[in-house]
């Protein structure tokens, strides 16, 4: 499971590589993960701490795969590819 706290190095990585953010829509949530369909057509299962409490189906999200950050509704948490 991913940890909910974003580390300072993750924030630095996300800032250093802003073009890596991918926009998508949540299509499924479970307690420890979420499935996201990205606007480029890709589908990814992400491990997200408290995914079913943090996300809802239909939520727009942005994922930074290098920094392992997921942003949704003005909140951020860690998320890594499952």
N, C-alpha and C positions, 0 to 999 in steps of 0.2 A: 504494500500500500504506500502511496505517496504521503509525504508529510505536508501538513497544511501551511507551514511557515516558509515563506520565500527567503532564501539566504541572500545576503548582500551581493555575492558573486553572481547569482542568477539575475539580479537587477542590472548589474554591470553588463552581463552578456546580452541581455535584451536591449539595452540602450546602445550597445556597440554594433548590433546587427538588427536594426529596425525592419529591414526588408524580409526578415525570416518569419514574421507574424503571418499566420494563415487564418482567414475568416471562415466560419462555418456555422452550422445549425445542429443543436443536440437532437438526436433522433431516438435515443434510448438512455435511461439511467438505471443504475443498480447501486447498492450501498457503497461499493468501492471503485466503480468505473462508469464511464459514459461512452457512448458511441456518437461520433460527430461526423457529419457529412460536410466536407469542405467545399467552398465555392469553385475550386478547381476540379471537382468531381471525385476527389479522393475520400475514402471512408476510413476512419481510424478509431480504434478502441483505446481510450485513455484511462490510466489508473489515476483516480482523483480521490483524495481523502474526503469522505462524507459527500460523495457525488450526488446522491439522491436528496440531500438536504441543501446542497449548494446550487444544483442545476435542475431545470425542468425541461421536459421535451418541448422543443420549439424555440428554446432560448438561443439567441445569437451569441457566439463566442469568438474569441481570438486565441489561438494557441501558438506559442513560440517553442518549437520542438528542440532547439538547441539549449535554451535556458530552462526548458521544462516548466513554463508558466502558462496557466490558463486564466484568461480574463473574461468575466461575464457580469453584466449588470453593474459595472463599476467596482467589482470585487475581483481580487486575484488570489489564486492558490497554485500549488504545484500540480503538475500533470505530466506523466510520462507515458509513452506509448507502451501498451500492454503486450 
